[in-house]
Amino acid sequence: MEKEELKKAIYKLIEESAGKKKYKQQDVIKHFRQQGLADAQIKEAIRELIDAGDLIYTYFGGSYIELGEKRQGS
């Protein structure tokens, strides 16, 4: 899977679960690991989404990945 395609898939996973389920980074890694992707590749894609502001880390008794500020209003 290409990096951009992976980033879109990660974003879609988080977007579809917004308000229903919170994903930790490890949950996202496990989800995509089942599709045969390397952990490092998944972590890099998450990091790029976080750096771009598409996703953010939140903390509620643990670190979770949620939609970033610039995406919540659109």
ABEGO torsion letter per residue (X at the ends): XBAAAAAAAAAAAAAAABGABBBBAAAAAAAAAAAGBBAAAAAAAAAAAAAAGABBBBBBGEBBBBBBAAAAAX
